[in-house]
Amino acid sequence: MRNAAFLLPLIVVLTTASICEPVEPDPDAGPPPGEFTCELGLRGATLESFVPLSESNEAELMLGFQGLAGFVMRVAMAPESPVRIEALISVRIDGQPPNGSQALEIATSILEDGRRVSRDLLVPANRGPLSDYAGKMATVSVRVADSLLRPTALCTATGQVLLVDNDECIHTGQEPICPDAGAEGEGEGEGEGEGEGEGEGEGEGEGEGEGEGEGEGEGEGEGEGEGE
């Protein structure tokens, strides 16, 4: 008991001394990453385009790999941002569990205002038909950096979009049901073929009738009649 009573103050002193000692910085950690500004938005009509969420917040749903639903967003960044980026994406759709993904080696291009814009970022939803998500709000957060493992420059952005399904296909099952555009083309091709065949037949009949008429006087009438 006496030895234990003696050791207790010593343990307290040693523990306190170790807490108060300054922590040496990791020499391999490097300087803290710099930050640049960025914002979430949508793709416009062209490849090098960006639509801020303040102008339009409707994100078109799409059916992706192995029946996964998702939608596309873009990030506009300050001019000094990296040329190629990596992104950590998280999304929470109303009534659905959160989901996320990461995108690597994303190319960027330059907007008219001098900012950089990323290529499309696919934001994943969960499995199920697109009708489960249409009309719901989604909150998306992205962390963009030159490298997710050892970033030297990064930014974060958050935005909300309304998920819509405006294309002509019906997405109530795993496979979309789309209008059959090929049926009209096949019908037009058949009609054109029949018309050409009838025209050729009439021409041959008239030619044969006239030829017979030239050979015999009596056959002139018969030949013309048969040709007609």
C-alpha positions as CSV (number, residue, x, y, z in Angstrom):
1,M,0.0,0.0,0.0
2,R,2.8,2.3,0.8
3,N,4.5,1.8,-2.5
4,A,1.3,2.4,-4.4
5,A,0.7,5.7,-2.5
6,F,4.2,6.8,-3.5
7,L,3.8,6.0,-7.1
8,L,0.5,7.8,-7.6
9,P,1.9,11.3,-7.4
10,L,4.7,10.4,-9.7
11,I,2.3,9.0,-12.3
12,V,0.3,12.2,-12.1
13,V,3.4,14.4,-12.5
14,L,4.7,12.4,-15.5
15,T,1.2,12.4,-17.2
16,T,0.9,16.2,-16.7
17,A,4.3,16.8,-18.0
18,S,3.7,14.8,-21.2
19,I,0.4,16.7,-21.9
20,C,2.1,20.1,-21.5
21,E,4.9,19.2,-23.9
22,P,4.6,20.9,-27.3
23,V,3.7,18.6,-30.2
24,E,6.4,18.6,-32.9
25,P,5.0,19.2,-36.4
26,D,5.2,16.3,-38.9
27,P,8.1,17.1,-41.3
28,D,6.4,15.1,-44.0
29,A,3.0,16.8,-43.7
30,G,4.0,19.8,-45.8
31,P,2.3,23.3,-45.6
32,P,-1.5,23.5,-45.0
33,P,-3.4,23.5,-48.3
34,G,-4.4,26.8,-49.8
35,E,-8.0,27.5,-50.5
36,F,-9.8,28.8,-53.5
37,T,-13.5,29.7,-54.1
38,C,-15.9,27.5,-56.0
39,E,-19.6,27.0,-56.5
40,L,-21.9,24.2,-57.6
41,G,-24.0,24.5,-60.7
42,L,-25.4,22.6,-63.8
43,R,-24.3,22.0,-67.3
44,G,-25.5,24.3,-70.0
45,A,-26.0,23.9,-73.7
46,T,-22.3,23.5,-74.6
47,L,-19.4,21.5,-73.2
48,E,-17.6,24.5,-71.7
49,S,-20.7,25.9,-70.0
50,F,-21.9,26.5,-66.4
51,V,-25.4,27.4,-65.1
52,P,-25.4,28.7,-61.5
53,L,-28.1,27.3,-59.2
54,S,-29.5,30.8,-58.8
55,E,-30.6,30.6,-62.5
56,S,-31.7,27.0,-62.6
57,N,-31.8,24.4,-59.9
58,E,-33.5,21.5,-61.9
59,A,-31.2,18.5,-62.3
60,E,-32.3,15.9,-64.8
61,L,-32.2,12.3,-63.5
62,M,-30.5,9.6,-65.4
63,L,-30.3,5.8,-65.1
64,G,-26.7,4.7,-64.9
65,F,-24.6,1.6,-64.4
66,Q,-26.3,-1.4,-62.9
67,G,-29.6,0.4,-62.4
68,L,-28.2,3.2,-60.2
69,A,-30.0,6.5,-60.5
70,G,-28.0,9.8,-60.5
71,F,-27.7,13.3,-61.9
72,V,-24.9,15.5,-63.2
73,M,-23.5,18.7,-61.7
74,R,-20.5,20.9,-62.3
75,V,-18.2,23.1,-60.2
76,A,-17.0,26.5,-61.2
77,M,-13.8,27.6,-59.6
78,A,-11.5,30.6,-59.3
79,P,-9.0,31.2,-62.1
80,E,-6.1,30.1,-59.9
81,S,-7.7,26.7,-59.2
82,P,-5.9,23.5,-60.4
83,V,-6.2,22.5,-64.1
84,R,-7.1,18.9,-63.1
85,I,-9.1,18.2,-59.9
86,E,-10.4,15.4,-57.8
87,A,-13.7,15.6,-56.0
88,L,-15.3,14.0,-52.9
89,I,-19.1,14.1,-53.4
90,S,-21.9,13.5,-50.9
91,V,-25.6,13.8,-51.4
92,R,-28.8,13.6,-49.3
93,I,-32.1,13.2,-51.1
94,D,-35.3,13.8,-49.2
95,G,-36.5,10.6,-47.6
96,Q,-33.4,8.6,-48.7
97,P,-30.2,7.6,-46.8
98,P,-27.1,9.7,-47.7
99,N,-24.9,8.5,-50.5
100,G,-21.5,9.6,-51.9
101,S,-18.7,8.9,-54.3
102,Q,-15.3,10.3,-55.4
103,A,-14.2,11.4,-58.9
104,L,-10.6,11.4,-59.9
105,E,-8.7,13.1,-62.8
106,I,-11.4,15.5,-63.7
107,A,-10.5,17.9,-66.5
108,T,-11.4,21.6,-66.5
109,S,-11.9,24.3,-69.1
110,I,-12.1,28.1,-68.9
111,L,-15.3,30.1,-68.9
112,E,-15.8,33.4,-70.5
113,D,-15.5,35.2,-67.1
114,G,-12.0,33.6,-66.6
115,R,-13.1,31.0,-64.0
116,R,-12.4,27.3,-64.5
117,V,-15.3,24.8,-64.8
118,S,-15.1,21.1,-64.2
119,R,-16.4,18.4,-66.6
120,D,-19.6,16.6,-65.4
121,L,-19.6,15.2,-61.9
122,L,-22.0,12.3,-61.6
123,V,-23.8,12.5,-58.3
124,P,-25.1,9.1,-57.3
125,A,-28.5,8.2,-55.8
126,N,-29.5,4.8,-54.6
127,R,-31.0,1.9,-56.5
128,G,-34.5,2.1,-57.8
129,P,-36.6,3.6,-60.6
130,L,-36.2,7.3,-61.3
131,S,-39.8,7.8,-60.3
132,D,-38.7,7.3,-56.7
133,Y,-36.6,10.5,-56.9
134,A,-38.4,12.8,-59.3
135,G,-39.8,15.9,-57.6
136,K,-37.5,15.6,-54.5
137,M,-34.9,18.0,-53.3
138,A,-31.3,16.9,-53.1
139,T,-28.6,18.6,-51.0
140,V,-25.1,18.1,-52.6
141,S,-21.7,18.9,-51.0
142,V,-18.4,18.6,-52.8
143,R,-14.8,18.9,-51.7
144,V,-12.6,19.7,-54.6
145,A,-8.8,19.5,-54.5
146,D,-5.8,19.0,-56.7
147,S,-5.4,15.7,-54.8
148,L,-7.7,14.1,-52.2
149,L,-4.8,12.2,-50.6
150,R,-2.3,15.1,-50.3
151,P,-4.1,18.3,-51.2
152,T,-2.2,21.6,-51.8
153,A,-5.2,23.5,-52.9
154,L,-8.9,22.8,-52.1
155,C,-12.4,24.3,-51.9
156,T,-15.8,23.2,-50.6
157,A,-19.3,24.0,-51.9
158,T,-22.9,23.0,-51.1
159,G,-26.1,23.5,-53.1
160,Q,-29.6,22.2,-53.4
161,V,-31.3,21.0,-56.6
162,L,-34.8,19.8,-57.6
163,L,-34.6,16.3,-59.2
164,V,-36.7,16.1,-62.4
165,D,-37.4,13.5,-65.1
166,N,-38.4,15.6,-68.2
167,D,-37.3,13.2,-71.0
168,E,-39.9,11.2,-73.1
169,C,-38.9,7.9,-71.6
170,I,-41.0,6.3,-68.7
171,H,-38.8,5.4,-65.8
172,T,-41.1,3.4,-63.5
173,G,-39.0,0.2,-63.7
174,Q,-35.4,-0.9,-64.0
175,E,-35.4,-0.4,-67.8
176,P,-36.8,2.8,-69.3
177,I,-39.6,2.6,-71.8
178,C,-39.0,5.0,-74.7
179,P,-41.0,5.9,-77.8
180,D,-40.2,3.6,-80.7
181,A,-38.7,6.1,-83.2
182,G,-37.6,3.3,-85.5
183,A,-41.2,2.2,-86.3
184,E,-42.0,5.4,-88.3
185,G,-38.8,5.0,-90.3
186,E,-39.5,1.4,-91.2
187,G,-43.0,2.3,-92.5
188,E,-41.7,5.1,-94.6
189,G,-39.1,2.7,-96.2
190,E,-41.7,0.1,-97.1
191,G,-44.0,2.7,-98.7
192,E,-41.2,4.0,-100.9
193,G,-40.2,0.5,-102.0
194,E,-43.8,-0.4,-103.0
195,G,-44.2,2.8,-105.0
196,E,-41.0,2.2,-107.0
197,G,-42.0,-1.4,-107.8
198,E,-45.4,-0.3,-109.2
199,G,-43.8,2.3,-111.4
200,E,-41.4,-0.2,-112.9
201,G,-44.1,-2.7,-113.7
202,E,-46.3,-0.2,-115.6
203,G,-43.3,0.9,-117.7
204,E,-42.4,-2.6,-118.7
205,G,-46.0,-3.4,-119.7
206,E,-46.3,-0.5,-122.0
207,G,-43.0,-1.3,-123.7
208,E,-44.1,-4.8,-124.4
209,G,-47.4,-3.8,-125.9
210,E,-45.8,-1.3,-128.3
211,G,-43.2,-3.9,-129.5
212,E,-45.9,-6.4,-130.4
213,G,-47.8,-3.8,-132.3
214,E,-44.9,-3.0,-134.6
215,G,-44.5,-6.6,-135.6
216,E,-48.1,-7.3,-136.7
217,G,-50.8,-5.0,-137.8
218,E,-53.6,-6.9,-136.0
219,G,-51.5,-7.2,-132.9
220,E,-51.2,-3.4,-132.5
221,G,-54.5,-3.2,-130.7
222,E,-54.0,-6.3,-128.7
223,G,-50.5,-5.1,-127.7
224,E,-51.6,-1.7,-126.6
225,G,-54.5,-3.1,-124.7
226,E,-52.4,-5.5,-122.8
227,G,-49.8,-2.9,-122.0
228,E,-52.4,-0.6,-120.6
